[in-house]
Each structure stands twice: as structure tokens, then as C-alpha cells.
């Protein structure tokens, strides 16, 4: 017997404009070319090594992937990331659900970041109309259109809107695919069945929220600060890797698990495709203690599986892990620490140290690291 579920339709969902946000992108932005505030000599050596590996990877046509936590966006680093993409230094970007949300809120209203303590006490944390409605709707539309998680939101921002299909179209897509399957028409295209299911999901949302068919304009006056929009414009994969219940969009009644699953699955497979080109490439993990190492180890195993079938292996890759925790252990020189050493439980370092290739750990603020890397790549003093 199914357990009782919380009814999100009963929530009082307030306009995002009523929320007091702590961050303003036009104030907190970090401009490319700025000097890092605090990079030690030892850290600069690692930055130089990383930049050189990135140059080698670019010349060889290999992957240069950047996975980062939400604070990279919250700290105003969008202009730096966009410049790195525009100059061709990154082939793939990946973040968690919160990184997707902060990037969207900055693009939509120029502000992000709420007072968790205050709004939880008021029963209002994360329960904001535009954030929940538009991001979830973008994912529902993206699932129907065959897009990934980050690509769906990037398209919403860059295009400043999306298209709601008519209910007639959605019913037709669903029924024609099911009819072809029942009739045994060969080949029975799996993508058509997946799209049929996404069409039914979209139909449910359209009916529940009385969505009108046709173009839906959603202005994003600050979209020049959106990393997702820039990636969409430049045709660079930007993948989102959410976890159910971790993000404020799950509070909104527009939230639909099927759309989350469809788009996030596409993004994981796109991420794995990037990892499959990592031999001789570079993987940067910046401020992501959970998402980045967890998705990387699964994707890397999948890619290695294919290589082993060919009698080869991914082995000449370079991994740089950047976080604020002090580097009390030299993972490159000393290998994995024993279990009685606290460094053993620095999960992201432990995971990446097991992935082969060369791994470095850098203790630095993400602003300082990315600025130092940008200056090293461009040869700026």
C-alpha cells in the first residue's frame, strides 16, 4: 500500500521578487584577468603544471573537463568561466543542482542566495514561484525535446523562453508511438517511446497548470552572466547532476521526477562520453566534495570498460582537485594514506587518487585558482 505523500499544491508559493537575496551578480562578479589575492608559490607551481597539461590536451584534441560546486557560481566566477569557454580551453562543464539554480537566478533577476535560517523558520525556504516554476518547466520541455538537464536550462536562458506544445500534439506523439509498438512495426524506435512518455508527462503538467500552447517568453536581463547560456550558445556540453530532494526546485508543485530523471540521465551519459576522451586530457574538480568524484568514478569505469574491450586503457590523464581543506597529505608523492590518517577520509582526494593517471591536490579559494589559471593560460603577468 502506498505511503501518504506531502501535497505541494497546498504550499504558499511566494514571488521570487519578495525574497531577500544576499548576492548580486553585478556587484559580486569576478572579472577575467583580475589578479588572484592569495596563491602560494607551491600552488602556483601546480597551476602552471595544470595549464601546460591543458595546452597539451587542446593540441591533441583531448577532453578538458571542469566539474564544480555551486559556490563557483555563487562567488561570481561566471565571467571567468565564460572567458575560458570562449577561448577554447574547456570542452565540458559539470555542476550539481544548486549550481544550475544559482546560475539561473543570476540570469533571471541578477540576485541569488537566500537566508536559510530565516526562511526555514518562516516556512518559506526555497518556496519561490519563478525559480521552481521556470526551471522545472524547462526540464519538462527539455525532456520532451531530448535535451539534457543543463542544456534545458541553458536553452531557457539563452532563448529567453520556451515553447509549450499543444495538448493535441502531445497526445498525438504519445498515441502514435504506442500504436506503432502495439502493431509490431519494426524497428520499434526506443527514442519514440521515450518521447511518448515525456509527452505524457508534459501533458500532465499542461493540464495541471493550465499551460497555454505556444511561445512562453521568460526574459533574462542578466543572461550575459549565465554560464549555462554561454555553453548553450557555444555548443559546449554543460551537464547538471542533481540528487533528488537536494535542491529548492523540489519544493515547487511543478517539479516532476520523470523530467528530472530523463534530463539528468542524458547528462550523465554526456559526461561519460567526455570522460571517454580523457586519455591525454585534463579533469578539473573544483569545490565539489561529493558530486564530482561520485559521477567521475562511474563514468571512468564505463569508459575504461570500452577501452579494455579494444585492448587499450585510459591512463595518460591529469586530475586536479581544488578545495579549501588544507593539503596535509601529498597524494601525488605518498599515494593513499593509511586508514588511521584523517586524510584517508578526504573522500574526493581518495576517490580521484584511485583513478590512475596523475593527480594533484590544491588547497585554494576557487576564485584565486580560476583567476591564476586564466592568467597562466593567457600568459598574463
C-alpha distance (Angstrom), angle and dihedral (degrees) to the residues before:
residue distance angle dihedral
X1 . . .
X2 3.82 . .
X3 3.79 116.2 .
X4 3.83 119.2 -120.5
X5 3.80 115.1 -88.5
X6 3.78 133.6 -149.0
X7 3.81 112.4 -102.4
X8 3.82 107.1 -133.4
X9 3.81 91.1 -174.4
X10 3.81 87.3 74.8
X11 3.81 93.2 60.7
X12 3.78 122.1 108.4
X13 3.79 100.5 -125.9
X14 3.79 110.8 -164.4
X15 3.82 128.5 -155.6
X16 3.80 113.4 -91.9
X17 3.81 89.0 -126.8
X18 3.81 89.4 68.8
X19 3.79 92.2 60.2
X20 3.78 120.4 97.2
X21 3.80 104.9 -130.9
X22 3.78 121.6 -161.7
X23 3.80 99.8 -151.9
X24 3.81 131.5 60.7
X25 3.80 115.4 -169.1
X26 3.81 95.3 -150.1
X27 3.82 88.8 56.0
X28 3.80 100.8 34.6
X29 3.80 98.1 40.4
X30 3.79 118.6 124.5
X31 3.78 112.8 -141.4
X32 3.82 122.4 -140.7
X33 3.77 113.4 -106.5
X34 3.80 95.0 31.8
X35 3.78 115.1 134.6
X36 3.82 118.1 -106.2
X37 3.77 113.1 -114.3
X38 3.78 101.2 -142.9
X39 3.81 122.5 19.2
X40 3.80 118.4 143.4
X41 3.76 123.9 -142.9
X42 3.80 91.6 -107.5
X43 3.80 90.2 50.2
X44 3.79 91.4 49.4
X45 3.80 89.4 54.6
X46 3.80 89.7 57.0
X47 3.81 90.7 46.4
X48 3.81 90.2 53.4
X49 3.80 91.4 49.4
X50 3.80 90.0 49.2
X51 3.79 93.0 49.7
X52 3.79 91.4 50.2
X53 3.80 91.5 50.3
X54 3.81 88.8 50.2
X55 3.81 90.9 52.3
X56 3.80 90.8 50.5
X57 3.80 91.4 47.5
X58 3.80 92.5 49.9
X59 3.80 92.6 49.9
X60 3.81 90.0 49.7
X61 3.80 94.1 46.4
X62 3.80 92.6 -117.8
X63 3.80 128.6 145.5
X64 3.79 122.4 -81.9
X65 3.79 105.3 -171.9
X66 3.79 128.6 -175.2
X67 3.81 120.5 -163.6
X68 3.78 117.1 -178.6
X69 3.77 143.7 171.2
X70 3.79 126.0 -117.0
X71 3.81 94.3 -94.0
X72 3.78 89.8 70.5
X73 3.81 86.4 66.6
X74 3.81 95.2 36.8
X75 3.80 90.4 53.0
X76 3.79 90.2 61.3
X77 3.79 98.1 -109.1
X78 3.80 96.2 138.0
X79 3.84 93.8 106.2
X80 3.81 90.1 52.7
X81 3.80 93.2 49.4
X82 3.79 91.9 45.7
X83 3.81 91.0 52.0
X84 3.82 90.8 50.6
X85 3.81 89.4 52.3
X86 3.78 94.2 45.8
X87 3.80 91.1 51.2
X88 3.80 91.3 51.4
X89 3.79 99.3 -112.8
X90 3.81 97.9 124.7
X91 3.79 128.1 55.5
X92 3.80 97.1 179.8
X93 3.82 138.9 16.1
X94 3.79 126.7 -164.5
X95 3.79 134.3 -177.9
X96 3.78 141.9 160.6
X97 3.79 128.9 -97.6
X98 3.79 93.4 -88.1
X99 3.80 91.8 54.1
X100 3.80 88.7 54.5
X101 3.81 91.3 51.2
X102 3.81 98.1 47.3
X103 3.79 90.9 47.6
X104 3.83 90.1 51.2
X105 3.82 94.6 46.4
X106 3.79 91.6 50.5
X107 3.81 89.8 51.1
X108 3.80 93.6 45.6
X109 3.80 102.3 43.8
X110 3.79 107.0 -0.7
X111 3.80 91.6 -115.9
X112 3.80 137.6 83.4
X113 3.78 142.0 161.2
X114 3.78 122.7 76.3
X115 3.80 133.4 -150.5
X116 3.80 100.3 -100.7
X117 3.80 95.7 -169.1
X118 3.79 93.0 51.0
X119 3.78 98.3 43.5
X120 3.81 96.0 43.7
X121 3.80 87.9 54.2
X122 3.81 89.0 50.7
X123 3.80 92.2 46.7
X124 3.78 89.6 -119.2
X125 3.80 106.6 101.0
X126 3.79 109.4 134.8
X127 3.79 93.8 -8.5
X128 3.79 97.7 120.8
X129 3.75 125.3 139.7
X130 3.80 106.7 -136.7
X131 3.81 98.3 39.6
X132 3.78 93.5 50.2
X133 3.78 97.3 37.4
X134 3.78 101.1 46.0
X135 3.80 100.3 38.3
X136 3.79 92.0 47.2
X137 3.78 91.6 45.5
X138 3.81 90.2 49.6
X139 3.80 89.0 54.1
X140 3.82 92.4 48.1
X141 3.81 89.7 50.5
X142 3.80 91.6 43.6
X143 3.79 92.1 51.3
X144 3.80 88.7 54.1
X145 3.81 93.0 46.3
X146 3.81 94.5 47.1
X147 3.80 96.5 -109.6
X148 3.77 129.9 141.3
X149 3.81 127.4 -115.8
X150 3.79 99.2 -95.5
X151 3.78 92.6 35.7
X152 3.81 91.4 54.5
X153 3.79 92.7 54.9
X154 3.80 92.3 39.8
X155 3.81 89.7 54.5
X156 3.81 91.2 49.9
X157 3.80 90.9 53.1
X158 3.80 98.5 41.2
X159 3.82 94.1 44.2
X160 3.81 91.9 38.9
X161 3.77 91.1 -133.9
X162 3.77 145.1 13.5
X163 3.79 140.3 -123.7
X164 3.80 123.0 -103.8
X165 3.82 110.1 -152.6
X166 3.78 119.6 -136.0
X167 3.78 117.8 -99.4
X168 3.79 87.6 -117.1
X169 3.81 90.9 58.7
X170 3.79 92.8 47.4
X171 3.80 92.6 49.2
X172 3.81 91.1 47.2
X173 3.80 93.9 51.0
X174 3.80 91.0 49.6
X175 3.80 98.3 44.4
X176 3.82 96.1 43.3
X177 3.80 92.2 52.9
X178 3.80 92.5 47.2
X179 3.81 91.9 45.9
X180 3.81 91.2 51.6
X181 3.80 90.1 49.9
X182 3.81 93.6 48.7
X183 3.79 91.5 47.5
X184 3.78 91.3 53.4
X185 3.77 94.5 -122.5
X186 3.81 107.1 176.4
X187 2.84 129.1 -101.2
X188 3.79 97.2 28.5
X189 3.78 100.2 -152.9
X190 3.77 111.3 -136.0
X191 3.83 92.5 -157.2
X192 3.83 88.8 59.0
X193 3.80 90.7 54.3
X194 3.80 90.8 47.1
X195 3.80 90.1 50.1
X196 3.80 89.7 47.5
X197 3.79 90.1 56.2
X198 3.81 90.4 47.2
X199 3.81 88.9 49.8
X200 3.80 90.5 55.1
X201 3.80 89.6 49.4
X202 3.81 90.4 50.5
X203 3.81 90.1 47.4
X204 3.82 90.4 53.5
X205 3.82 90.7 51.3
X206 3.81 92.4 46.0
X207 3.79 91.8 52.8
X208 3.80 95.9 42.1
X209 3.81 94.1 49.9
X210 3.81 98.8 29.2
X211 3.80 92.2 -121.2
X212 3.77 112.2 -170.0
X213 3.82 116.5 -134.2
X214 3.76 120.1 -112.1
X215 3.81 136.3 45.3
X216 3.79 115.2 -15.2
X217 3.80 111.2 -157.6
X218 3.81 115.2 -145.1
X219 3.83 109.4 174.0
X220 3.80 116.9 -145.4
X221 3.82 104.6 -170.4
X222 3.81 92.7 178.5
X223 3.80 97.9 45.7
X224 3.80 91.6 125.1
X225 3.82 85.0 76.8
X226 3.80 94.5 53.3
X227 3.80 116.9 108.8
X228 3.80 90.6 -168.4
X229 3.80 92.5 53.3
X230 3.80 91.5 48.0
X231 3.80 91.3 49.9
X232 3.80 90.1 49.6
X233 3.80 90.8 48.9
X234 3.81 92.5 47.7
X235 3.81 93.5 42.4
X236 3.81 92.5 -121.8
X237 3.82 116.2 144.5
X238 3.81 111.9 -106.5
X239 3.77 108.0 -179.2
X240 3.79 129.3 -165.9
X241 3.79 120.5 -149.1
X242 3.81 109.1 -170.0
X243 3.80 131.6 174.5
X244 3.78 120.5 -142.6
X245 3.79 112.9 -97.2
X246 3.80 94.9 8.3
X247 3.79 97.6 103.5
X248 3.79 136.5 58.1
X249 3.81 93.6 -118.9
X250 3.82 87.7 74.7
X251 3.80 88.6 68.6
X252 3.79 93.1 64.3
X253 3.83 120.6 87.7
X254 3.83 89.5 -132.2
X255 3.81 88.4 68.2
X256 3.79 112.1 114.5
X257 3.77 122.3 -171.0
X258 3.79 94.9 -154.0
X259 3.80 92.4 57.2
X260 3.80 90.9 47.6
X261 3.77 90.3 50.9
X262 3.80 96.8 46.0
X263 3.80 95.9 48.4
X264 3.81 95.2 39.7
X265 3.79 91.5 49.8
X266 3.79 90.5 52.8
X267 3.78 89.1 50.6
X268 3.79 93.9 50.2
X269 3.79 90.1 52.1
X270 3.82 90.4 47.0
X271 3.81 87.9 50.9
X272 3.80 90.9 50.0
X273 3.81 89.1 50.1
X274 3.80 88.7 56.1
X275 3.80 91.9 48.4
X276 3.80 88.3 51.9
X277 3.84 86.8 67.0
X278 3.80 94.3 49.3
X279 3.81 99.2 103.0
X280 3.80 100.5 115.3
X281 3.80 89.0 6.1
X282 3.78 138.1 110.1
X283 3.79 132.3 -112.6
X284 3.82 118.6 -165.3
X285 3.80 117.9 -166.4
X286 3.80 109.8 -171.4
X287 3.79 121.5 -176.3
X288 3.79 96.8 -26.8
X289 3.78 111.7 124.4
X290 3.81 97.1 171.6
X291 3.80 116.0 12.3
X292 3.80 99.8 49.6
X293 3.83 100.3 47.4
X294 3.79 92.9 41.0
X295 3.80 97.4 52.7
X296 3.78 92.3 38.0
X297 3.79 96.8 57.2
X298 3.82 92.4 51.0
X299 3.80 94.0 44.4
X300 3.80 91.4 45.5
X301 3.81 91.4 51.8
X302 3.81 90.3 50.9
X303 3.80 92.1 49.5
X304 3.79 91.5 45.7
X305 3.80 89.0 51.5
X306 3.80 90.4 60.0
X307 3.80 92.6 44.9
X308 3.81 92.4 50.4
X309 3.79 89.3 53.8
X310 3.80 86.6 58.8
X311 3.79 92.4 47.3
X312 3.81 92.0 -108.6
X313 3.81 137.3 100.3
X314 3.79 140.5 -150.0
X315 3.77 102.8 -114.8
X316 3.80 113.8 130.9
X317 3.81 96.7 73.9
X318 3.79 130.5 126.1
X319 3.81 122.4 -141.2
X320 3.79 123.9 -168.6
X321 3.80 119.2 -171.4
X322 3.81 116.2 -164.4
X323 3.80 123.5 -170.3
X324 3.79 141.3 137.5
X325 3.81 96.8 -109.2
X326 3.80 113.7 107.1
X327 3.79 115.0 -99.8
X328 3.79 98.4 -120.6
X329 3.78 93.6 159.1
X330 3.79 131.2 49.3
X331 3.78 101.0 -133.2
X332 3.77 92.7 -178.9
X333 3.80 97.6 52.1
X334 3.80 101.3 27.0
X335 3.77 101.7 35.8
X336 3.80 120.1 -149.3
X337 3.82 115.0 -7.9
X338 3.81 121.9 -124.7
X339 3.80 118.5 -94.0
X340 3.81 92.6 -105.9
X341 3.81 90.3 61.9
X342 3.83 115.9 88.6
X343 3.82 89.4 -137.3
X344 3.82 87.9 69.1
X345 3.81 88.3 70.8
X346 3.79 94.1 54.5
X347 3.76 86.2 107.5
X348 3.78 100.3 -166.3
X349 3.80 93.2 52.7
X350 3.79 91.7 45.3
X351 3.79 92.1 50.6
X352 3.79 96.0 47.0
X353 3.81 93.0 44.2
X354 3.81 87.2 62.2
X355 3.80 94.2 54.2
X356 3.80 97.8 81.8
X357 3.79 124.9 -126.9
X358 3.80 119.1 74.4
X359 3.80 120.5 -41.8
X360 3.79 128.6 -167.9
X361 3.78 129.4 -176.5
X362 3.79 121.7 -150.1
X363 3.79 124.2 -171.2
X364 3.80 104.9 -150.2
X365 3.78 145.0 120.0
X366 3.81 108.5 -91.8
X367 3.82 90.3 -124.0
X368 3.77 92.5 55.6
X369 3.78 93.5 45.2
X370 3.80 97.6 48.9
X371 3.79 92.7 44.4
X372 3.80 91.0 49.2
X373 3.79 91.0 47.6
X374 3.79 92.3 49.3
X375 3.79 92.2 50.6
X376 3.80 91.5 47.3
X377 3.80 92.2 50.9
X378 3.80 92.8 49.7
X379 3.79 95.5 40.1
X380 3.82 92.5 -119.7
X381 3.83 115.2 160.8
